[in-house]
C-alpha cells in the first residue's frame, strides 16, 4: 500500500509537492494482465501459478495525468505483500 490520490484508490500520490516536483500526476501499478491494481489492501492482482525454482511476477508502473500536468520529479512509494496459497 501507499498513499493514494484522494478519492482514487488505484493511483499513488507523489511523495512531495516541493519545488521541482511534478504537479497533477499520479502513478498506477498494473499486474501481468495489464489491469490497474486497486490499492486498498484487500484487492488482489491476477493469480500467477508458481513453479519449482525461480519465479517472476511481472508488474508495471505508469504515470497518469490527473489534470493539467507540470513536469518535474515524480516518485511514489508502495509496499505490497505476496500471499502464497
DSSP file (Angstrom, degrees, kcal/mol; ACC not computed):
  #  RESIDUE AA STRUCTURE BP1 BP2  ACC     N-H-->O    O-->H-N    N-H-->O    O-->H-N    TCO  KAPPA ALPHA  PHI   PSI    X-CA   Y-CA   Z-CA
    1    1 A X              0   0    0      0, 0.0    78,-1.7     0, 0.0     2,-0.3   0.000 360.0 360.0 360.0 157.4    0.0    0.0    0.0
    2    2 A X        -     0   0    0     37,-0.3     2,-0.5    76,-0.2    76,-0.1  -0.876 360.0 -65.4-149.0-179.8    1.0    3.6   -0.4
    3    3 A X        -     0   0    0     74,-0.3    10,-3.2    -2,-0.3     2,-0.2  -0.655  57.4-154.9 -76.6 122.4   -0.6    7.0   -0.1
    4    4 A X  E     -A   12   0A   0     -2,-0.5     8,-0.3     8,-0.3     2,-0.2  -0.557  24.0 -91.6 -97.7 163.1   -3.3    7.2   -2.8
    5    5 A X  E >   -A    8   0A   0      6,-2.7     3,-2.1     3,-0.6     6,-0.2  -0.484  61.3 -85.7 -66.9 139.4   -4.8   10.2   -4.5
    6    6 A X  T 3  S-     0   0    0      1,-0.3    -1,-0.1    -2,-0.2    -3,-0.0  -0.233 111.5  -0.4 -51.3 130.0   -7.9   11.5   -2.7
    7    7 A X  T 3  S+     0   0    0     -3,-0.1    -1,-0.3     1,-0.1     2,-0.2   0.718 114.9  94.0  59.1  27.1  -11.0    9.6   -3.9
    8    8 A X  E X   +A    5   0A   0     -3,-2.1     3,-1.4     3,-0.1    -3,-0.6  -0.689  48.1 179.7-145.9  88.0   -8.9    7.5   -6.3
    9    9 A X  E 3  S+     0   0A   0      1,-0.3    30,-3.5    -2,-0.2    -3,-0.1   0.278  77.8  58.6 -81.4  13.7   -7.8    4.2   -4.8
   10   10 A X  E 3  S+     0   0A   0     28,-0.3     2,-0.4     1,-0.1    19,-0.4   0.260  94.8  72.3-117.8  11.0   -5.9    3.0   -7.9
   11   11 A X  E <  S-     0   0A   0     -3,-1.4    -6,-2.7    -6,-0.2     2,-0.2  -0.982  72.0-137.4-133.1 123.8   -3.4    5.9   -8.2
   12   12 A X  E     -AB   4  27A   0     15,-3.5    15,-1.8    -2,-0.4    -8,-0.3  -0.556  21.5-127.2 -76.8 138.4   -0.5    6.6   -5.9
   13   13 A X        -     0   0    0    -10,-3.2    64,-0.3    -2,-0.2   -10,-0.2  -0.538  32.4-100.5 -78.6 151.1    0.1   10.2   -4.8
   14   14 A X        -     0   0    0     11,-0.5    62,-0.2    -2,-0.2    -1,-0.1  -0.356  27.2-120.1 -70.3 154.9    3.6   11.6   -5.4
   15   15 A X  S    S+     0   0    0     60,-2.9     2,-0.3     1,-0.1    61,-0.1   0.806  86.8  23.7 -66.9 -32.1    6.0   11.8   -2.5
   16   16 A X        -     0   0    0     59,-0.3    59,-0.1    57,-0.1    -1,-0.1  -0.964  41.4-165.0-141.7 149.9    6.5   15.5   -2.5
   17   17 A X        +     0   0    0     -2,-0.3     3,-0.1     4,-0.1    -1,-0.1   0.110  57.1 127.6-113.6  18.0    4.9   18.8   -3.5
   18   18 A X  S >  S-     0   0    0      1,-0.2     3,-2.0     2,-0.1    -2,-0.1  -0.160  76.2 -66.7 -68.6 167.0    8.2   20.7   -3.0
   19   19 A X  T 3  S+     0   0    0      1,-0.3    -1,-0.2    53,-0.0     3,-0.1  -0.285 125.4  30.6 -54.1 136.6    9.6   22.9   -5.8
   20   20 A X  T 3  S+     0   0    0      1,-0.4    53,-2.9    -3,-0.1    -1,-0.3   0.323  91.4 123.4  93.1  -6.9   10.7   20.8   -8.7
   21   21 A X  B <   -e   73   0B   0     -3,-2.0    -1,-0.4    51,-0.3    53,-0.2  -0.617  68.6-105.8 -86.7 147.2    8.1   18.2   -8.2
   22   22 A X        -     0   0    0     51,-2.9     2,-0.4    -2,-0.3     3,-0.2  -0.310  34.9-141.4 -63.3 154.0    5.6   17.2  -10.9
   23   23 A X  E    S+ C   0  70A   0     47,-1.8    47,-1.7     1,-0.2    44,-0.1  -0.942  72.2  10.9-122.8 144.6    2.1   18.5  -10.4
   24   24 A X  E    S+     0   0A   0     -2,-0.4    42,-3.1     1,-0.2    43,-0.6   0.870  96.2 123.0  58.7  40.8   -1.2   16.8  -11.2
   25   25 A X  E     + C   0  65A   0     40,-0.2   -11,-0.5    -3,-0.2     2,-0.3  -0.986  35.0 178.2-131.0 141.5    0.5   13.5  -11.8
   26   26 A X  E     - C   0  64A   0     38,-2.4    38,-2.4    -2,-0.4     2,-0.4  -0.815  23.4-123.6-130.5 174.6   -0.1   10.1  -10.1
   27   27 A X  E     -BC  12  63A   0    -15,-1.8   -15,-3.5    -2,-0.3     2,-0.3  -0.987  18.8-164.2-126.0 130.9    1.4    6.6  -10.5
   28   28 A X  E     - C   0  62A   0     34,-2.9    34,-2.4    -2,-0.4     2,-0.4  -0.869  10.3-144.2-110.8 147.4   -0.6    3.5  -11.3
   29   29 A X  E     - C   0  61A   0    -19,-0.4     8,-3.2    -2,-0.3     2,-0.4  -0.936  15.6-161.4-111.0 134.0    0.6   -0.1  -10.8
   30   30 A X  E     -DC  36  60A   0     30,-2.8    30,-2.2    -2,-0.4     6,-0.2  -0.887   9.9-134.3-116.5 145.0   -0.5   -2.8  -13.3
   31   31 A X    >   -     0   0    0      4,-2.4     3,-2.0    -2,-0.4    28,-0.1  -0.161  45.5 -79.4 -85.0-173.2   -0.5   -6.6  -12.9
   32   32 A X  T 3  S+     0   0    0      1,-0.3    27,-0.1    14,-0.2    -1,-0.1   0.694 130.9  53.6 -64.9 -18.7    0.7   -9.1  -15.5
   33   33 A X  T 3  S-     0   0    0      2,-0.1    -1,-0.3    13,-0.0     3,-0.1   0.480 119.3-107.7 -92.3  -3.0   -2.6   -8.8  -17.5
   34   34 A X  S <  S+     0   0    0     -3,-2.0     2,-0.3     1,-0.3    -2,-0.1   0.513  71.9 143.2  89.1   5.5   -2.3   -5.0  -17.7
   35   35 A X        -     0   0    0      1,-0.1    -4,-2.4    -5,-0.0    -1,-0.3  -0.616  55.6-116.2 -80.4 137.8   -5.1   -4.4  -15.2
   36   36 A X  B     -D   30   0A   0     -2,-0.3     2,-0.3    -6,-0.2    -6,-0.2  -0.566  32.4-124.0 -72.0 131.2   -4.7   -1.4  -12.9
   37   37 A X        -     0   0    0     -8,-3.2     2,-0.5    -2,-0.3    -8,-0.3  -0.564  10.7-131.6 -79.4 139.0   -4.4   -2.6   -9.2
   38   38 A X        -     0   0    0     -2,-0.3     2,-0.9     6,-0.1     3,-0.4  -0.807  16.7-148.1 -84.7 127.4   -6.7   -1.2   -6.6
   39   39 A X        +     0   0    0    -30,-3.5   -37,-0.3    -2,-0.5   -35,-0.1  -0.381  62.4 112.6 -99.8  55.0   -4.5   -0.2   -3.7
   40   40 A X  S    S-     0   0    0     -2,-0.9    -1,-0.2     3,-0.1   -30,-0.1   0.416  83.3-117.0-106.4  -0.2   -6.9   -0.9   -0.9
   41   41 A X  S    S+     0   0    0     -3,-0.4    -2,-0.1     2,-0.2     3,-0.0   0.398 104.7  67.0  81.3  -4.0   -5.1   -3.8    0.8
   42   42 A X  S    S+     0   0    0     -4,-0.1     2,-0.4     2,-0.0    -3,-0.1   0.543  78.4  83.1-121.9 -15.3   -7.9   -6.2    0.1
   43   43 A X        -     0   0    0     -5,-0.3     2,-0.2     1,-0.0    -2,-0.2  -0.797  65.4-150.2 -99.4 133.7   -7.9   -6.5   -3.7
   44   44 A X        -     0   0    0     -2,-0.4    -6,-0.1     1,-0.1     3,-0.1  -0.649  10.7-120.5-103.3 157.1   -5.5   -8.9   -5.3
   45   45 A X        -     0   0    0     -2,-0.2    -1,-0.1     1,-0.2     3,-0.1  -0.236  57.6 -58.1 -79.7 178.3   -3.8   -8.9   -8.7
   46   46 A X        -     0   0    0      1,-0.1    -1,-0.2   -11,-0.1   -14,-0.2  -0.311  66.2-101.8 -59.0 140.5   -4.3  -11.7  -11.3
   47   47 A X        -     0   0    0     -3,-0.1     2,-0.4     1,-0.0    -1,-0.1  -0.376  34.4-160.8 -65.4 139.7   -3.3  -15.1   -9.9
   48   48 A X        -     0   0    0     -3,-0.1     2,-0.4    -2,-0.1    -1,-0.0  -0.992  13.4-135.9-123.9 123.5    0.1  -16.5  -11.0
   49   49 A X        -     0   0    0     -2,-0.4     2,-0.2     1,-0.0    -2,-0.0  -0.648  24.0-141.5 -78.1 130.0    0.9  -20.2  -10.8
   50   50 A X        -     0   0    0     -2,-0.4     2,-0.3     5,-0.1     5,-0.1  -0.598  12.4-159.0 -93.4 153.7    4.3  -20.8   -9.4
   51   51 A X        -     0   0    0     -2,-0.2     2,-0.1     2,-0.1    -1,-0.0  -0.779  37.7 -77.0-120.6 167.7    6.8  -23.4  -10.5
   52   52 A X  S    S+     0   0    0     -2,-0.3     2,-0.3     3,-0.0    -1,-0.1  -0.408 101.9  11.4 -61.6 140.8    9.8  -25.0   -8.7
   53   53 A X  S    S+     0   0    0     -2,-0.1     2,-0.2     2,-0.0    -2,-0.1  -0.644 116.5   6.0  94.7-149.6   12.8  -22.7   -8.8
   54   54 A X        -     0   0    0     -2,-0.3     2,-0.4    -4,-0.1    -3,-0.1  -0.510  61.5-170.5 -77.6 136.5   12.8  -19.0   -9.7
   55   55 A X        -     0   0    0     -2,-0.2     2,-0.5    -5,-0.1    -5,-0.1  -0.969  11.2-148.4-126.1 144.0    9.5  -17.3  -10.5
   56   56 A X        -     0   0    0     -2,-0.4     2,-0.7     2,-0.0    -2,-0.0  -0.955   3.5-163.7-113.8 128.3    9.0  -13.8  -12.0
   57   57 A X        -     0   0    0     -2,-0.5     2,-0.4     2,-0.0    -2,-0.0  -0.884  19.7-149.3-109.8  97.9    6.0  -11.8  -11.0
   58   58 A X        +     0   0    0     -2,-0.7     2,-0.3   -26,-0.0   -26,-0.1  -0.543  24.8 164.8 -79.4 124.4    5.7   -9.1  -13.7
   59   59 A X        -     0   0    0     -2,-0.4     2,-0.3   -28,-0.1   -28,-0.2  -0.907  16.6-157.1-126.6 158.7    4.3   -5.7  -12.6
   60   60 A X  E     -C   30   0A   0    -30,-2.2   -30,-2.8    -2,-0.3     2,-0.4  -0.920   2.2-152.8-130.7 158.7    4.4   -2.4  -14.4
   61   61 A X  E     -C   29   0A   0     -2,-0.3     2,-0.3   -32,-0.2   -32,-0.2  -0.980  14.4-179.0-129.4 147.3    4.0    1.2  -13.3
   62   62 A X  E     -C   28   0A   0    -34,-2.4   -34,-2.9    -2,-0.4     2,-0.2  -0.997  26.6-119.5-144.6 149.4    2.8    4.2  -15.3
   63   63 A X  E     -C   27   0A   0     -2,-0.3     2,-0.4   -36,-0.2   -36,-0.2  -0.608  28.3-165.0 -81.0 147.3    2.3    7.9  -14.8
   64   64 A X  E     -C   26   0A   0    -38,-2.4   -38,-2.4    -2,-0.2     2,-0.3  -0.999  19.6-123.5-136.3 134.0   -1.2    9.2  -15.2
   65   65 A X  E     -C   25   0A   0     -2,-0.4   -40,-0.2   -40,-0.2   -41,-0.1  -0.579  19.4-173.9 -75.6 133.9   -2.2   12.8  -15.6
   66   66 A X  E    S-     0   0A   0    -42,-3.1     2,-0.3    -2,-0.3   -41,-0.2   0.244  70.6 -37.5-108.5   8.5   -4.7   14.0  -13.0
   67   67 A X  E    S-     0   0A   0    -43,-0.6     2,-0.8   -44,-0.1    -1,-0.1  -0.957 114.7 -10.8 163.2-158.2   -5.3   17.4  -14.7
   68   68 A X  E    S-     0   0A   0     -2,-0.3     2,-0.1    -3,-0.1   -43,-0.1  -0.589  81.3-143.2 -68.4 108.4   -3.1   19.9  -16.5
   69   69 A X  E     -     0   0A   0     -2,-0.8     2,-0.4   -45,-0.1   -45,-0.2  -0.404  14.9-155.4 -83.6 151.3    0.3   18.4  -15.6
   70   70 A X  E     -C   23   0A   0    -47,-1.7   -47,-1.8    -2,-0.1   -45,-0.0  -0.995  27.3-115.8-123.0 128.6    3.6   20.2  -14.8
   71   71 A X        +     0   0    0     -2,-0.4     2,-0.3   -49,-0.2   -51,-0.1  -0.239  61.1 100.1 -63.8 149.9    6.9   18.4  -15.5
   72   72 A X  S    S-     0   0    0    -50,-0.1   -51,-0.3   -53,-0.0     2,-0.2  -0.963  74.2 -24.6 163.1-171.1    9.1   17.6  -12.6
   73   73 A X  B     -e   21   0B   0    -53,-2.9   -51,-2.9    -2,-0.3     2,-0.3  -0.440  54.1-176.2 -65.2 133.8   10.2   14.8  -10.2
   74   74 A X        +     0   0    0    -53,-0.2     2,-0.3    -2,-0.2    -1,-0.1  -0.755  17.3 147.0-140.5  90.0    7.5   12.2   -9.8
   75   75 A X        +     0   0    0     -2,-0.3   -60,-2.9   -59,-0.1     2,-0.3  -0.910  16.5 179.1-123.9 150.8    8.2    9.4   -7.3
   76   76 A X        -     0   0    0     -2,-0.3     2,-0.4   -62,-0.2   -62,-0.1  -0.969  20.6-130.3-144.3 158.2    5.9    7.4   -5.1
   77   77 A X        +     0   0    0    -64,-0.3     2,-0.3    -2,-0.3   -74,-0.3  -0.881  22.7 177.5-109.9 144.0    6.3    4.5   -2.6
   78   78 A X        -     0   0    0     -2,-0.4     2,-0.4   -76,-0.1   -76,-0.2  -0.986  12.0-161.5-144.3 136.6    4.2    1.4   -2.5
   79   79 A X        -     0   0    0    -78,-1.7     2,-0.3    -2,-0.3    -2,-0.0  -0.956  16.7-179.0-114.1 135.1    4.5   -1.7   -0.2
   80   80 A X        -     0   0    0     -2,-0.4     2,-0.4     2,-0.0    -2,-0.0  -0.929  17.3-140.7-133.2 159.9    3.0   -4.9   -1.2
   81   81 A X        -     0   0    0     -2,-0.3     2,-0.6     2,-0.0   -40,-0.0  -0.930  11.6-137.8-119.9 145.2    2.6   -8.4    0.2
   82   82 A X        -     0   0    0     -2,-0.4     2,-0.6     2,-0.0    -2,-0.0  -0.892  16.0-157.8-100.6 124.2    2.8  -11.7   -1.6
   83   83 A X        -     0   0    0     -2,-0.6     2,-0.7     2,-0.0    -2,-0.0  -0.911   3.8-162.0-106.9 117.3    0.2  -14.2   -0.4
   84   84 A X              0   0    0     -2,-0.6    -2,-0.0     1,-0.1     0, 0.0  -0.875 360.0 360.0-102.8 115.4    1.2  -17.8   -1.1
   85   85 A X              0   0    0     -2,-0.7    -1,-0.1     0, 0.0    -2,-0.0   0.381 360.0 360.0-111.2 360.0   -1.8  -20.2   -1.0
